[in-house]
Amino acid sequence: MPSLQIRDLPEHLYNVLAERARKNRRSLAQQATIELERLTQAEARNKRLEAVARLRQAYDTSGFNDTTVDPVEVVREDRDR
């Protein structure tokens, strides 16, 4: 398994990480791994939320936001073409 060594870690970050590790009964390395995993998950979640926001914006500005359209009618119109 790969390893990571961090040099010149600011003391306040080390203290926060060490405190979280102590509270969760984990080693410092285990806690650092968990924090890095959470960070990557948060970044992925933020990207998904941004994509959804862009889609909503495009939907709102497209003028095609009439929710009273009957899907059955849309399918029939498409089949009749």
N, CA, C and O atoms as CSV, one atom per row, in Angstrom:
chain,resi,resn,atom,element,x,y,z
A,1,MET,N,N,0.846,-1.177,0.000
A,1,MET,CA,C,0.000,0.000,0.000
A,1,MET,C,C,0.895,1.246,0.000
A,1,MET,O,O,1.894,1.289,0.717
A,2,PRO,N,N,0.545,2.243,-0.790
A,2,PRO,CA,C,1.342,3.469,-0.827
A,2,PRO,C,C,1.316,4.190,0.518
A,2,PRO,O,O,0.397,4.015,1.318
A,3,SER,N,N,2.326,4.989,0.742
A,3,SER,CA,C,2.376,5.788,1.969
A,3,SER,C,C,2.619,7.243,1.605
A,3,SER,O,O,3.009,7.571,0.484
A,4,LEU,N,N,2.377,8.101,2.582
A,4,LEU,CA,C,2.506,9.533,2.370
A,4,LEU,C,C,3.176,10.143,3.589
A,4,LEU,O,O,2.800,9.858,4.726
A,5,GLN,N,N,4.164,10.978,3.343
A,5,GLN,CA,C,4.815,11.695,4.430
A,5,GLN,C,C,4.597,13.179,4.185
A,5,GLN,O,O,4.849,13.673,3.086
A,6,ILE,N,N,4.136,13.884,5.191
A,6,ILE,CA,C,3.882,15.318,5.058
A,6,ILE,C,C,4.913,16.071,5.890
A,6,ILE,O,O,5.019,15.871,7.100
A,7,ARG,N,N,5.652,16.919,5.238
A,7,ARG,CA,C,6.664,17.721,5.932
A,7,ARG,C,C,6.120,19.134,6.152
A,7,ARG,O,O,5.300,19.627,5.377
A,8,ASP,N,N,6.578,19.749,7.186
A,8,ASP,CA,C,6.234,21.136,7.506
A,8,ASP,C,C,4.730,21.343,7.642
A,8,ASP,O,O,4.189,22.353,7.192
A,9,LEU,N,N,4.067,20.386,8.262
A,9,LEU,CA,C,2.634,20.512,8.520
A,9,LEU,C,C,2.435,21.579,9.592
A,9,LEU,O,O,3.059,21.510,10.651
A,10,PRO,N,N,1.578,22.563,9.334
A,10,PRO,CA,C,1.341,23.592,10.347
A,10,PRO,C,C,0.874,22.954,11.667
A,10,PRO,O,O,0.079,22.013,11.671
A,11,GLU,N,N,1.375,23.478,12.761
A,11,GLU,CA,C,1.101,22.884,14.065
A,11,GLU,C,C,-0.388,22.837,14.390
A,11,GLU,O,O,-0.861,21.865,14.979
A,12,HIS,N,N,-1.133,23.878,14.014
A,12,HIS,CA,C,-2.562,23.876,14.340
A,12,HIS,C,C,-3.301,22.759,13.582
A,12,HIS,O,O,-4.242,22.173,14.116
A,13,LEU,N,N,-2.880,22.462,12.345
A,13,LEU,CA,C,-3.492,21.357,11.611
A,13,LEU,C,C,-3.154,20.017,12.257
A,13,LEU,O,O,-4.008,19.139,12.373
A,14,TYR,N,N,-1.913,19.873,12.670
A,14,TYR,CA,C,-1.511,18.657,13.352
A,14,TYR,C,C,-2.325,18.465,14.627
A,14,TYR,O,O,-2.790,17.361,14.913
A,15,ASN,N,N,-2.494,19.537,15.388
A,15,ASN,CA,C,-3.244,19.445,16.642
A,15,ASN,C,C,-4.707,19.070,16.409
A,15,ASN,O,O,-5.267,18.263,17.152
A,16,VAL,N,N,-5.324,19.649,15.386
A,16,VAL,CA,C,-6.716,19.319,15.067
A,16,VAL,C,C,-6.827,17.855,14.663
A,16,VAL,O,O,-7.719,17.146,15.129
A,17,LEU,N,N,-5.939,17.406,13.812
A,17,LEU,CA,C,-5.950,16.026,13.354
A,17,LEU,C,C,-5.699,15.060,14.518
A,17,LEU,O,O,-6.358,14.026,14.632
A,18,ALA,N,N,-4.748,15.410,15.367
A,18,ALA,CA,C,-4.438,14.557,16.511
A,18,ALA,C,C,-5.618,14.483,17.471
A,18,ALA,O,O,-5.900,13.415,18.015
A,19,GLU,N,N,-6.304,15.586,17.686
A,19,GLU,CA,C,-7.463,15.602,18.577
A,19,GLU,C,C,-8.606,14.759,18.012
A,19,GLU,O,O,-9.251,14.011,18.747
A,20,ARG,N,N,-8.856,14.881,16.709
A,20,ARG,CA,C,-9.900,14.061,16.086
A,20,ARG,C,C,-9.545,12.576,16.165
A,20,ARG,O,O,-10.413,11.736,16.405
A,21,ALA,N,N,-8.290,12.265,15.967
A,21,ALA,CA,C,-7.844,10.871,16.067
A,21,ALA,C,C,-8.058,10.353,17.488
A,21,ALA,O,O,-8.534,9.234,17.678
A,22,ARG,N,N,-7.708,11.159,18.475
A,22,ARG,CA,C,-7.869,10.749,19.867
A,22,ARG,C,C,-9.337,10.518,20.201
A,22,ARG,O,O,-9.682,9.521,20.836
A,23,LYS,N,N,-10.216,11.450,19.768
A,23,LYS,CA,C,-11.646,11.328,20.058
A,23,LYS,C,C,-12.256,10.078,19.411
A,23,LYS,O,O,-13.168,9.465,19.967
A,24,ASN,N,N,-11.746,9.713,18.242
A,24,ASN,CA,C,-12.282,8.564,17.506
A,24,ASN,C,C,-11.491,7.279,17.747
A,24,ASN,O,O,-11.743,6.253,17.116
A,25,ARG,N,N,-10.526,7.354,18.673
A,25,ARG,CA,C,-9.682,6.198,19.015
A,25,ARG,C,C,-9.017,5.609,17.776
A,25,ARG,O,O,-9.058,4.404,17.528
A,26,ARG,N,N,-8.409,6.498,17.019
A,26,ARG,CA,C,-7.688,6.099,15.812
A,26,ARG,C,C,-6.248,6.587,15.909
A,26,ARG,O,O,-5.914,7.467,16.703
A,27,SER,N,N,-5.420,5.992,15.081
A,27,SER,CA,C,-4.054,6.508,14.968
A,27,SER,C,C,-4.098,7.788,14.134
A,27,SER,O,O,-5.081,8.073,13.450
A,28,LEU,N,N,-3.038,8.528,14.210
A,28,LEU,CA,C,-2.946,9.759,13.416
A,28,LEU,C,C,-3.013,9.425,11.925
A,28,LEU,O,O,-3.657,10.140,11.158
A,29,ALA,N,N,-2.354,8.349,11.513
A,29,ALA,CA,C,-2.371,7.948,10.102
A,29,ALA,C,C,-3.769,7.534,9.663
A,29,ALA,O,O,-4.207,7.890,8.568
A,30,GLN,N,N,-4.472,6.785,10.511
A,30,GLN,CA,C,-5.842,6.377,10.178
A,30,GLN,C,C,-6.745,7.602,10.028
A,30,GLN,O,O,-7.542,7.682,9.094
A,31,GLN,N,N,-6.613,8.552,10.951
A,31,GLN,CA,C,-7.452,9.746,10.895
A,31,GLN,C,C,-7.132,10.579,9.662
A,31,GLN,O,O,-8.039,11.114,9.026
A,32,ALA,N,N,-5.866,10.694,9.321
A,32,ALA,CA,C,-5.481,11.451,8.128
A,32,ALA,C,C,-6.068,10.811,6.875
A,32,ALA,O,O,-6.527,11.516,5.976
A,33,THR,N,N,-6.057,9.480,6.809
A,33,THR,CA,C,-6.632,8.772,5.668
A,33,THR,C,C,-8.127,9.045,5.565
A,33,THR,O,O,-8.642,9.295,4.476
A,34,ILE,N,N,-8.817,8.999,6.686
A,34,ILE,CA,C,-10.259,9.257,6.698
A,34,ILE,C,C,-10.557,10.693,6.275
A,34,ILE,O,O,-11.485,10.929,5.500
A,35,GLU,N,N,-9.792,11.638,6.768
A,35,GLU,CA,C,-9.999,13.048,6.404
A,35,GLU,C,C,-9.759,13.271,4.911
A,35,GLU,O,O,-10.504,14.014,4.272
A,36,LEU,N,N,-8.740,12.643,4.356
A,36,LEU,CA,C,-8.476,12.784,2.922
A,36,LEU,C,C,-9.602,12.166,2.099
A,36,LEU,O,O,-9.990,12.712,1.067
A,37,GLU,N,N,-10.124,11.033,2.550
A,37,GLU,CA,C,-11.244,10.397,1.864
A,37,GLU,C,C,-12.470,11.299,1.885
A,37,GLU,O,O,-13.151,11.450,0.872
A,38,ARG,N,N,-12.750,11.895,3.034
A,38,ARG,CA,C,-13.895,12.814,3.139
A,38,ARG,C,C,-13.728,14.010,2.216
A,38,ARG,O,O,-14.693,14.473,1.608
A,39,LEU,N,N,-12.519,14.501,2.113
A,39,LEU,CA,C,-12.242,15.642,1.244
A,39,LEU,C,C,-12.540,15.301,-0.213
A,39,LEU,O,O,-13.156,16.098,-0.921
A,40,THR,N,N,-12.116,14.140,-0.662
A,40,THR,CA,C,-12.362,13.764,-2.055
A,40,THR,C,C,-13.848,13.534,-2.299
A,40,THR,O,O,-14.354,13.867,-3.370
A,41,GLN,N,N,-14.550,12.973,-1.328
A,41,GLN,CA,C,-15.991,12.776,-1.472
A,41,GLN,C,C,-16.715,14.121,-1.521
A,41,GLN,O,O,-17.658,14.291,-2.294
A,42,ALA,N,N,-16.280,15.067,-0.707
A,42,ALA,CA,C,-16.903,16.389,-0.698
A,42,ALA,C,C,-16.685,17.100,-2.032
A,42,ALA,O,O,-17.590,17.765,-2.536
A,43,GLU,N,N,-15.489,16.960,-2.603
A,43,GLU,CA,C,-15.216,17.586,-3.898
A,43,GLU,C,C,-16.103,16.988,-4.983
A,43,GLU,O,O,-16.634,17.716,-5.822
A,44,ALA,N,N,-16.265,15.684,-4.970
A,44,ALA,CA,C,-17.120,15.030,-5.961
A,44,ALA,C,C,-18.569,15.476,-5.788
A,44,ALA,O,O,-19.271,15.716,-6.770
A,45,ARG,N,N,-19.012,15.586,-4.546
A,45,ARG,CA,C,-20.383,16.028,-4.277
A,45,ARG,C,C,-20.592,17.456,-4.766
A,45,ARG,O,O,-21.622,17.766,-5.364
A,46,ASN,N,N,-19.623,18.321,-4.515
A,46,ASN,CA,C,-19.732,19.708,-4.969
A,46,ASN,C,C,-19.802,19.798,-6.486
A,46,ASN,O,O,-20.548,20.616,-7.025
A,47,LYS,N,N,-19.037,18.971,-7.175
A,47,LYS,CA,C,-19.085,18.968,-8.643
A,47,LYS,C,C,-20.456,18.532,-9.136
A,47,LYS,O,O,-20.982,19.100,-10.093
A,48,ARG,N,N,-21.043,17.520,-8.486
A,48,ARG,CA,C,-22.388,17.072,-8.873
A,48,ARG,C,C,-23.415,18.171,-8.625
A,48,ARG,O,O,-24.293,18.400,-9.457
A,49,LEU,N,N,-23.308,18.847,-7.493
A,49,LEU,CA,C,-24.249,19.924,-7.187
A,49,LEU,C,C,-24.123,21.077,-8.180
A,49,LEU,O,O,-25.126,21.673,-8.573
A,50,GLU,N,N,-22.896,21.390,-8.583
A,50,GLU,CA,C,-22.688,22.442,-9.581
A,50,GLU,C,C,-23.307,22.044,-10.919
A,50,GLU,O,O,-23.911,22.872,-11.601
A,51,ALA,N,N,-23.155,20.781,-11.290
A,51,ALA,CA,C,-23.736,20.313,-12.556
A,51,ALA,C,C,-25.254,20.395,-12.510
A,51,ALA,O,O,-25.880,20.810,-13.485
A,52,VAL,N,N,-25.846,20.010,-11.401
A,52,VAL,CA,C,-27.307,20.090,-11.249
A,52,VAL,C,C,-27.757,21.547,-11.313
A,52,VAL,O,O,-28.772,21.855,-11.937
A,53,ALA,N,N,-27.013,22.436,-10.677
A,53,ALA,CA,C,-27.370,23.856,-10.713
A,53,ALA,C,C,-27.304,24.401,-12.135
A,53,ALA,O,O,-28.160,25.186,-12.541
A,54,ARG,N,N,-26.279,23.983,-12.901
A,54,ARG,CA,C,-26.184,24.425,-14.301
A,54,ARG,C,C,-27.351,23.890,-15.113
A,54,ARG,O,O,-27.907,24.610,-15.943
A,55,LEU,N,N,-27.729,22.643,-14.889
A,55,LEU,CA,C,-28.873,22.075,-15.610
A,55,LEU,C,C,-30.164,22.807,-15.255
A,55,LEU,O,O,-30.982,23.088,-16.132
A,56,ARG,N,N,-30.344,23.110,-13.989
A,56,ARG,CA,C,-31.547,23.850,-13.578
A,56,ARG,C,C,-31.584,25.232,-14.205
A,56,ARG,O,O,-32.633,25.699,-14.649
A,57,GLN,N,N,-30.422,25.884,-14.235
A,57,GLN,CA,C,-30.343,27.211,-14.831
A,57,GLN,C,C,-30.687,27.131,-16.319
A,57,GLN,O,O,-31.446,27.955,-16.830
A,58,ALA,N,N,-30.130,26.146,-17.006
A,58,ALA,CA,C,-30.414,25.991,-18.432
A,58,ALA,C,C,-31.889,25.688,-18.647
A,58,ALA,O,O,-32.495,26.202,-19.587
A,59,TYR,N,N,-32.460,24.877,-17.807
A,59,TYR,CA,C,-33.879,24.527,-17.902
A,59,TYR,C,C,-34.747,25.758,-17.676
A,59,TYR,O,O,-35.709,25.992,-18.407
A,60,ASP,N,N,-34.400,26.548,-16.652
A,60,ASP,CA,C,-35.190,27.746,-16.338
A,60,ASP,C,C,-35.113,28.797,-17.436
A,60,ASP,O,O,-36.090,29.503,-17.685
A,61,THR,N,N,-33.980,28.909,-18.086
A,61,THR,CA,C,-33.819,29.953,-19.102
A,61,THR,C,C,-34.252,29.485,-20.493
A,61,THR,O,O,-34.371,30.295,-21.412
A,62,SER,N,N,-34.486,28.187,-20.646
A,62,SER,CA,C,-34.841,27.677,-21.973
A,62,SER,C,C,-36.284,27.968,-22.354
A,62,SER,O,O,-36.634,27.927,-23.534
A,63,GLY,N,N,-37.126,28.263,-21.365
A,63,GLY,CA,C,-38.530,28.492,-21.653
A,63,GLY,C,C,-39.321,27.208,-21.747
A,63,GLY,O,O,-40.539,27.240,-21.920
A,64,PHE,N,N,-38.652,26.089,-21.638
A,64,PHE,CA,C,-39.325,24.797,-21.689
A,64,PHE,C,C,-39.540,24.271,-20.277
A,64,PHE,O,O,-39.027,23.219,-19.897
A,65,ASN,N,N,-40.299,25.020,-19.529
A,65,ASN,CA,C,-40.548,24.592,-18.163
A,65,ASN,C,C,-42.045,24.494,-17.881
A,65,ASN,O,O,-42.489,24.662,-16.745
A,66,ASP,N,N,-42.806,24.222,-18.922
A,66,ASP,CA,C,-44.243,24.024,-18.765
A,66,ASP,C,C,-44.472,22.612,-18.249
A,66,ASP,O,O,-44.282,21.641,-18.982
A,67,THR,N,N,-44.874,22.495,-17.006
A,67,THR,CA,C,-45.056,21.176,-16.406
A,67,THR,C,C,-46.472,20.658,-16.581
A,67,THR,O,O,-46.824,19.610,-16.039
A,68,THR,N,N,-47.295,21.391,-17.341
A,68,THR,CA,C,-48.665,20.942,-17.553
A,68,THR,C,C,-48.808,20.073,-18.793
A,68,THR,O,O,-49.913,19.635,-19.114
A,69,VAL,N,N,-47.726,19.821,-19.484
A,69,VAL,CA,C,-47.758,19.005,-20.691
A,69,VAL,C,C,-47.980,17.552,-20.292
A,69,VAL,O,O,-47.301,17.014,-19.417
A,70,ASP,N,N,-48.951,16.935,-20.960
A,70,ASP,CA,C,-49.255,15.528,-20.702
A,70,ASP,C,C,-48.249,14.656,-21.454
A,70,ASP,O,O,-48.134,14.774,-22.674
A,71,PRO,N,N,-47.530,13.798,-20.767
A,71,PRO,CA,C,-46.538,12.962,-21.438
A,71,PRO,C,C,-47.148,12.072,-22.518
A,71,PRO,O,O,-46.496,11.789,-23.523
A,72,VAL,N,N,-48.362,11.637,-22.330
A,72,VAL,CA,C,-49.027,10.796,-23.330
A,72,VAL,C,C,-49.182,11.572,-24.639
A,72,VAL,O,O,-48.963,11.027,-25.720
A,73,GLU,N,N,-49.559,12.839,-24.533
A,73,GLU,CA,C,-49.710,13.670,-25.734
A,73,GLU,C,C,-48.374,13.855,-26.438
A,73,GLU,O,O,-48.314,13.839,-27.668
A,74,VAL,N,N,-47.321,14.028,-25.684
A,74,VAL,CA,C,-45.999,14.216,-26.280
A,74,VAL,C,C,-45.591,12.966,-27.049
A,74,VAL,O,O,-45.064,13.061,-28.157
A,75,VAL,N,N,-45.833,11.794,-26.463
A,75,VAL,CA,C,-45.486,10.545,-27.137
A,75,VAL,C,C,-46.319,10.373,-28.404
A,75,VAL,O,O,-45.796,9.970,-29.443
A,76,ARG,N,N,-47.617,10.679,-28.321
A,76,ARG,CA,C,-48.473,10.560,-29.507
A,76,ARG,C,C,-48.007,11.487,-30.621
A,76,ARG,O,O,-47.942,11.086,-31.783
A,77,GLU,N,N,-47.683,12.730,-30.263
A,77,GLU,CA,C,-47.198,13.682,-31.276
A,77,GLU,C,C,-45.922,13.163,-31.917
A,77,GLU,O,O,-45.744,13.284,-33.129
A,78,ASP,N,N,-45.044,12.595,-31.128
A,78,ASP,CA,C,-43.807,12.082,-31.667
A,78,ASP,C,C,-44.054,10.906,-32.594
A,78,ASP,O,O,-43.401,10.794,-33.631
A,79,ARG,N,N,-44.965,10.043,-32.248
A,79,ARG,CA,C,-45.285,8.881,-33.089
A,79,ARG,C,C,-45.965,9.293,-34.389
A,79,ARG,O,O,-45.796,8.639,-35.418
A,80,ASP,N,N,-46.730,10.371,-34.342
A,80,ASP,CA,C,-47.445,10.835,-35.531
A,80,ASP,C,C,-46.544,11.529,-36.527
A,80,ASP,O,O,-46.962,11.754,-37.663
A,81,ARG,N,N,-45.341,11.874,-36.156
A,81,ARG,CA,C,-44.449,12.575,-37.081
A,81,ARG,C,C,-43.999,11.728,-38.202
A,81,ARG,O,O,-43.244,12.187,-39.059
